[in-house]
Amino acid sequence: MTQQAPANAALPEALDTVLQTKFGSRYTTSGGVRAHHGHDESHFPDAPPQAVLFPHTTEEVAEVVMRCAQYGVPLIPYGAGTSLEGHVLAIRGGICLDFSEMNKVLAIRAEDMDVVVQPGVTRKQLNAALHGSGLFFPIDPGADASLGGMAATRASGTNAVRYGTMRDNVLGLTAVMADGSIVRTGSRARKSSAGYDLTRLLIGSEGTLGIITELTVRLHPLPEAVSSAVCAFPDVDSAVRTVIATIQLGVPVARIELLDALTVSAVNRYSKTTLREAPMLFFEFHGSPAGVEEQAGIVQTLAHDHGGLDFEWASRPEERSRLWAARHDVYFASLNLRPGSRGITSDVCVPISRLAECVAGTRDDIAASGFIAPIVGHVGDGNFHTIILVDPDDPAEIERAEALNHRIVERALALGGTCTGEHGVGMGKQHFLAAEHGENAVRAMRLIKQALDPHNLLNPGKVVPWPAD
C-alpha cells in the first residue's frame, strides 16, 4: 500500500526532479509561493504545501496525480484562496495545484445557454467574456472566486434565492481521479437519467474525490430591467419577518440580503457609505420593467407593514454596483471592527419559516458571549452568517468562539437546518456531519472516499475524517 508522506518531510527527490524537468518555472518550492498557498480567509493556522505547480491542461493534471500516487504525496487543488473553512491548507503536506493559469473560456454556446470553462476562470472574468451575448452567469459568492473552487465547495451567494447554487448550474464536468484517470460527467442535455449522478457527487466534494479540470455551466438571460433598493428596520426581527412574508408570497425577488446594525456601521466605515445604521435589507429585482415595478411595489408594502423605515432606490447601474460592492465587502469591513482579528464564520441555513427564531436565538447567544460578531446573510433562502472576531493568537478565545459557533449550529440543526449553507465543510465543520446526517450517512460518505481515493491523497483532512485521523 502507498504510504502518505509526512507534512514536514521533503518531497521524494525523484518526484521533485521529474516535476522540475517537466514543468520548469511552473513548478516551484519557493518559500514565498508556498506560504501564499498555505493561507486562506479562515482562522486556521497557515499550512503551506511542499511545492506549488501551475498546470495548463487536464492531461498535465492526470500525469501529476499519477506520479504523486506512486510516492504517496497528497495533492491540494487551489482556486482563488478565498475559502473560509481551511479547504486549501496543506495539513498533510504535498503539492498544491494552482489552477490560475487554466483560465480559458473554451466555448460559449449562446443558443443553448451554456459555456465550457477551465477551472481557473473567475466569475467576473466569465461575465466579461459574455458581454454582448445577452447572457450572464448569476452565481455570486461575493469574492471573485474561481468556478472550479465554486463547484468544489458547492458555492452559492447573493443570487441563489432566484438562480440556485452551483449544484443547479453545472451541467457536466471533467475531473482527474486519484489514480490519474480522467472522468467526464454529465452532458449538454438539460436532463438525463443515465447512471449515477457523478456530476453532483463531485460538486461539493472539495477536491477530496476528484480534481475538477473543466466545467460546463448553465447561463441565464440578462434581465430586461434591474432595480435595487435598501430598507432599514427598527429591529432584526422585523427585517427577517419581511423576508419570510416576501418568500411565502412567491415574489420572484433576485436577492434579499440582511445586515444587522453593527454590520451596517462597519460597512459605512470601510466602504465610505452613508447607510442608516440600523438593521437593513438589500433587495434586487430582475425581470421586465412592469414585472420589476410590480415586485418592488409588493415588497415595499410588506416592508412598510413590518415597520420598514425607508425604501431607498438605487436605479442607476453605478449606484447598484456601489451598493452591492459594499455588501460584498462585509467580511473585510467586519474584520476592521477589531484590527488584527480573524473571523470564525458561521454558515447555518434553516427553513424559511424558522429563520426569525434562529436569528433571534443567535443574537441572544452573541450578546451573552461578549464577542463582536456581526450578522449578515442571504436570508432569501434562509442562510445567514455570524462573523465572530477573535484574536488568532489566543487559543482560549478561539475555543470560546468555537463553542459559540457550536451553539449556533445546534440550534439550526434542531430547526431542521444545516451546519453549512454554502461555505462547505473543509476542516471546520467535520464534527457536525454526524449530528446533521447521522452516523450511517457519514459512514457511507467515508466509504465513497475510500473507494475513489483509497490512499487519501486528494485534499486529505477535509470533509470526512479518515479512519486513522
C-alpha positions in Angstrom: 0.0 0.0 0.0 1.2 3.5 -0.8 2.3 5.4 2.3 1.5 9.1 2.6 4.4 11.4 3.1 4.5 13.3 6.4 3.6 17.0 6.2 7.1 18.2 7.3 9.1 15.8 5.1 10.9 16.8 1.9 9.3 15.6 -1.3 10.9 12.5 -2.7 13.9 13.5 -4.7 12.9 11.5 -7.8 9.5 13.1 -7.9 10.9 16.6 -7.3 13.4 16.1 -10.2 10.9 14.8 -12.7 8.4 17.6 -12.0 11.1 20.3 -12.2 12.2 18.9 -15.5 8.7 18.6 -16.9 7.2 21.9 -15.8 10.2 24.2 -15.3 9.2 27.5 -13.7 5.6 26.3 -13.4 6.8 24.1 -10.6 8.3 25.8 -7.5 9.4 25.1 -4.0 9.9 28.8 -3.3 9.1 29.6 0.4 7.2 32.7 -0.5 5.0 31.0 -3.1 4.4 28.1 -0.7 3.4 30.5 2.1 0.9 32.2 -0.1 -0.7 28.9 -1.0 -0.9 27.8 2.6 -3.1 30.6 3.7 -6.9 31.3 3.2 -9.5 33.5 4.8 -10.2 31.1 7.7 -9.0 31.4 11.3 -7.0 28.1 11.0 -3.2 28.3 11.2 -1.4 28.6 7.9 -0.2 25.2 6.4 1.9 25.6 3.3 2.4 22.8 0.8 5.8 21.4 0.0 5.6 22.6 -3.6 3.2 24.5 -5.9 2.5 23.5 -9.5 0.6 25.5 -12.2 -0.9 23.1 -14.7 -2.3 24.1 -18.1 -4.3 21.0 -19.2 -6.3 18.1 -17.9 -3.6 15.7 -19.2 -0.9 17.5 -17.2 -3.0 17.2 -14.1 -3.5 13.5 -14.7 0.2 13.0 -15.1 1.0 14.8 -11.9 -1.6 12.8 -10.0 -0.2 9.5 -11.3 3.3 10.5 -10.3 2.3 11.7 -6.8 0.3 8.5 -6.3 3.5 6.5 -6.8 5.1 8.3 -3.9 2.1 8.8 -1.6 2.3 12.6 -2.0 -1.0 14.5 -1.4 -2.5 17.0 -3.8 -4.4 20.1 -2.9 -6.4 22.0 -5.6 -6.2 25.8 -5.3 -8.5 28.3 -7.0 -8.5 31.9 -5.6 -7.8 31.1 -2.0 -11.0 32.7 -0.7 -12.3 29.7 1.3 -13.4 30.1 4.9 -13.1 26.6 6.2 -9.4 25.8 5.6 -10.1 24.0 2.3 -6.7 24.8 0.7 -4.5 24.3 3.7 -1.9 21.6 3.2 -2.2 20.0 6.6 -0.6 16.7 5.3 2.0 18.5 3.2 2.0 17.7 -0.5 1.8 19.6 -3.8 -0.7 22.4 -4.4 -2.2 22.5 -7.9 -2.8 26.2 -8.6 -5.4 26.5 -11.4 -4.9 30.2 -12.1 -3.2 29.5 -15.4 -6.0 27.2 -16.5 -8.3 30.2 -17.0 -9.7 29.9 -20.6 -13.3 30.2 -21.6 -13.3 27.3 -24.1 -16.7 27.6 -25.7 -19.7 30.0 -25.5 -22.9 28.4 -26.9 -25.4 31.2 -26.7 -28.2 29.2 -28.5 -28.0 26.5 -25.8 -27.3 29.0 -23.0 -24.2 27.1 -21.7 -20.5 27.7 -21.6 -17.4 25.5 -21.2 -14.6 26.9 -19.0 -11.4 25.8 -17.3 -11.5 25.8 -13.5 -9.3 28.9 -13.0 -11.9 31.2 -14.8 -13.4 33.5 -12.2 -17.0 34.6 -12.2 -16.1 38.2 -13.1 -13.9 37.0 -16.0 -16.7 34.8 -17.3 -19.3 37.6 -17.2 -16.8 39.9 -19.0 -16.4 37.2 -21.7 -20.2 37.0 -22.1 -20.5 40.8 -22.7 -22.8 41.4 -25.7 -24.3 37.8 -25.7 -27.4 38.8 -23.7 -26.5 36.1 -21.2 -24.8 36.1 -17.8 -23.6 33.6 -15.1 -25.5 34.5 -11.9 -23.8 32.7 -9.1 -22.2 35.4 -6.9 -20.5 34.3 -3.7 -19.1 37.8 -3.1 -15.4 37.1 -3.7 -14.2 36.9 -7.3 -13.8 33.1 -6.8 -12.8 30.6 -9.5 -15.5 28.5 -11.0 -13.6 25.3 -10.1 -13.4 26.3 -6.5 -17.1 27.4 -6.5 -18.1 24.0 -7.9 -15.8 22.1 -5.4 -17.4 23.9 -2.5 -21.0 24.0 -3.9 -21.0 27.7 -3.6 -24.0 30.0 -4.0 -24.3 33.6 -2.7 -26.5 36.6 -3.1 -28.4 35.4 -6.2 -29.2 31.9 -5.0 -32.8 32.7 -4.0 -33.7 33.1 -7.7 -31.0 31.3 -9.7 -30.0 28.4 -7.4 -26.5 27.3 -6.4 -23.6 25.7 -8.3 -25.3 22.4 -7.9 -28.1 23.7 -10.0 -26.0 25.4 -12.6 -23.3 22.8 -13.5 -24.3 20.6 -16.4 -21.2 18.5 -16.5 -17.5 18.5 -15.7 -14.2 16.8 -16.3 -12.2 15.5 -13.3 -9.0 13.7 -12.6 -9.5 10.9 -10.1 -7.0 9.7 -7.5 -5.4 7.1 -9.8 -4.9 9.7 -12.6 -7.8 8.5 -14.7 -9.9 11.2 -16.5 -13.7 11.1 -16.0 -16.2 13.2 -17.9 -19.6 13.5 -16.3 -23.0 14.8 -17.4 -23.9 16.1 -20.8 -25.1 19.2 -22.5 -28.7 17.9 -22.3 -30.8 19.7 -19.7 -31.8 16.4 -18.2 -30.6 12.8 -18.1 -31.4 9.5 -16.2 -28.2 7.8 -17.4 -26.4 6.2 -14.4 -25.2 7.6 -11.1 -25.1 11.4 -11.0 -21.3 11.8 -10.8 -21.6 15.5 -11.5 -23.4 16.1 -8.3 -21.1 13.7 -6.4 -18.1 15.8 -7.3 -19.8 19.2 -6.8 -19.3 20.0 -3.1 -16.7 17.3 -2.6 -14.0 20.0 -2.0 -11.3 18.2 -4.1 -11.4 15.1 -1.9 -12.9 12.8 -4.6 -11.5 14.2 -7.8 -9.8 17.3 -9.2 -12.1 19.4 -11.5 -10.3 20.5 -14.6 -13.2 21.6 -16.9 -16.8 22.7 -16.3 -19.9 23.2 -18.5 -22.2 25.6 -16.7 -25.7 27.0 -17.4 -26.2 30.6 -18.4 -29.2 32.8 -17.9 -30.7 35.7 -20.0 -29.8 39.1 -18.8 -32.9 40.6 -17.2 -34.5 43.4 -19.2 -34.8 45.5 -16.1 -33.0 45.5 -12.8 -33.8 47.6 -9.7 -32.2 47.7 -6.3 -33.2 49.1 -3.0 -32.3 49.3 0.7 -34.7 49.4 3.6 -33.9 50.0 7.2 -35.9 48.4 10.1 -36.4 49.1 13.8 -35.0 45.7 14.7 -33.7 42.5 13.1 -36.9 40.6 13.8 -38.9 43.0 11.7 -36.5 42.7 8.8 -36.5 38.9 8.9 -40.3 38.7 9.0 -40.4 40.9 5.9 -38.2 38.3 4.2 -40.4 35.4 5.3 -43.5 37.2 4.0 -41.8 38.0 0.7 -40.8 34.4 0.0 -44.0 32.9 1.2 -46.0 35.2 -1.1 -43.9 33.9 -4.0 -42.4 37.2 -5.1 -39.5 36.2 -7.5 -37.0 38.6 -5.9 -33.4 38.1 -7.2 -31.6 39.0 -4.0 -32.5 39.7 -0.3 -29.6 40.4 2.0 -29.7 41.1 5.7 -27.2 43.3 7.5 -27.6 44.0 11.2 -26.8 47.4 12.6 -23.3 46.5 13.6 -22.6 45.3 10.1 -24.0 48.5 8.5 -21.8 50.5 10.8 -18.7 48.5 9.7 -19.7 48.9 6.0 -20.1 52.6 6.4 -16.6 52.9 7.8 -14.9 50.5 5.3 -16.8 51.3 2.1 -17.4 55.1 2.8 -21.2 54.6 2.5 -23.8 56.6 4.4 -26.4 54.0 5.1 -28.7 54.4 8.1 -27.0 52.4 10.9 -30.0 50.1 11.7 -30.9 46.6 10.7 -31.2 46.7 6.9 -32.3 44.6 3.9 -30.8 44.9 0.5 -33.1 44.0 -2.4 -32.7 43.4 -6.1 -35.4 42.7 -8.6 -35.0 41.2 -12.1 -37.4 41.0 -15.0 -39.4 43.1 -17.4 -39.9 46.8 -16.5 -43.5 46.1 -15.5 -42.6 42.9 -13.6 -39.8 44.7 -11.7 -42.1 47.5 -10.8 -44.8 45.1 -9.5 -42.3 43.0 -7.5 -40.8 46.2 -5.9 -44.3 47.5 -5.1 -45.3 44.3 -3.3 -42.1 44.2 -1.3 -42.3 47.8 -0.4 -45.8 47.3 1.0 -44.6 44.3 3.0 -41.6 46.2 4.4 -43.9 49.0 5.4 -46.3 46.6 7.2 -43.3 45.3 9.2 -42.1 48.7 10.3 -39.7 49.5 7.4 -38.2 52.9 8.0 -37.1 53.8 4.4 -37.2 52.3 1.0 -34.3 54.0 -0.9 -33.8 53.1 -4.6 -30.5 52.6 -6.5 -31.8 52.8 -10.1 -28.6 53.7 -12.0 -26.1 50.9 -12.7 -23.3 52.6 -11.0 -25.4 53.1 -7.9 -26.4 49.4 -7.9 -22.7 48.4 -8.4 -21.6 50.5 -5.4 -24.4 49.2 -3.2 -23.5 45.5 -3.9 -19.8 46.2 -3.8 -20.4 47.4 -0.2 -22.4 44.2 0.6 -19.5 42.1 -0.8 -17.0 44.0 1.4 -18.8 42.9 4.5 -16.3 40.3 5.6 -13.3 42.7 5.5 -15.4 45.5 6.9 -16.2 43.3 9.8 -12.6 42.4 10.4 -11.8 46.2 10.7 -14.1 46.3 13.8 -11.3 44.6 15.6 -7.9 45.2 13.9 -5.7 42.2 13.8 -8.6 39.8 14.3 -9.6 36.8 12.2 -13.1 35.7 11.7 -14.8 32.4 12.7 -17.7 32.4 10.3 -20.9 30.5 10.9 -22.9 29.4 7.8 -26.1 28.0 9.0 -29.2 27.7 6.8 -32.7 26.9 8.0 -36.2 26.5 6.6 -37.5 30.0 5.8 -40.3 29.5 8.4 -37.8 29.1 11.2 -35.4 31.9 10.1 -36.7 34.5 12.6 -36.4 32.1 15.5 -32.9 31.1 14.5 -31.6 34.6 14.1 -33.2 35.8 17.4 -31.5 32.9 19.3 -28.2 33.6 17.6 -28.4 37.2 18.6 -29.0 36.2 22.2 -26.0 33.8 22.1 -23.8 36.6 20.8 -24.9 39.0 23.5 -24.2 36.5 26.2 -20.8 35.7 24.8 -19.3 39.2 24.8 -17.8 38.7 21.3 -18.0 41.2 18.5 -20.0 39.2 15.9 -21.8 41.0 13.1 -24.7 39.1 11.4 -25.2 39.1 7.6 -27.0 36.7 5.4 -28.6 35.6 2.1 -31.8 35.4 4.1 -34.0 34.9 1.0 -33.0 31.2 1.2 -32.7 31.0 5.0 -28.9 31.3 5.0 -27.1 33.7 7.4 -23.6 34.2 8.8 -22.1 35.4 12.0 -18.5 36.7 11.8 -17.1 36.0 15.3 -14.0 38.2 15.6 -11.1 36.5 17.5 -7.5 37.1 18.4 -5.8 34.4 16.3 -3.0 34.1 18.9 -5.4 33.4 21.9 -6.3 29.7 22.0 -8.7 30.2 24.9 -10.6 32.9 23.0 -10.7 30.7 19.9 -12.1 27.9 22.0 -14.9 30.1 23.4 -15.7 31.4 19.8 -15.9 27.8 18.6 -18.3 27.0 21.4 -20.5 29.9 20.4 -20.4 28.6 16.8 -21.4 25.2 18.1 -24.5 26.6 19.8 -25.5 28.4 16.7 -25.2 25.2 14.6 -27.0 23.1 17.2 -30.0 25.5 17.1 -30.0 25.4 13.3 -30.0 21.6 13.2 -32.8 21.4 15.8 -34.8 23.7 13.5 -34.3 21.4 10.5 -31.4 23.2 9.0 -27.8 22.6 8.1 -24.4 23.5 9.5 -23.2 24.9 6.2 -25.4 26.5 3.5 -22.6 27.5 1.1 -19.1 27.6 2.6 -18.5 23.8 2.7 -17.2 21.5 5.4 -13.4 21.8 5.0 -11.6 21.4 8.3 -14.0 23.3 10.4 -17.4 21.5 10.2 -16.5 17.8 10.1 -17.6 17.2 13.6 -21.1 18.5 12.7 -21.8 16.0 10.0 -22.9 13.1 12.2 -25.3 15.3 14.1 -26.8 16.6 10.8 -26.9 13.4 8.8 -26.4 10.5 11.2 -23.5 8.1 11.7 -24.7 5.8 8.9 -24.7 8.6 6.3 -21.2 9.7 7.4 -20.0 6.1 7.1 -21.4 6.0 3.5 -19.5 9.2 2.7 -16.3 7.7 4.1 -16.8 4.5 2.0 -17.2 6.6 -1.1 -14.0 8.5 -0.2 -12.1 5.2 0.4 -13.4 3.7 -2.8 -12.4 6.6 -5.0 -9.2 7.7 -3.1 -8.0 4.6 -1.2 -4.7 6.2 -0.2 -6.2 9.5 1.0 -4.1 11.7 -1.4 -6.8 14.2 -2.6 -7.0 17.1 -0.2 -6.6 14.9 2.9 -8.1 16.0 6.2 -11.1 17.7 4.7 -14.9 16.9 4.7 -14.9 13.4 6.1 -12.3 12.3 8.6 -10.1 9.4 7.5 -10.3 6.4 9.9 -6.8 7.0 11.2 -7.4 10.7 12.0 
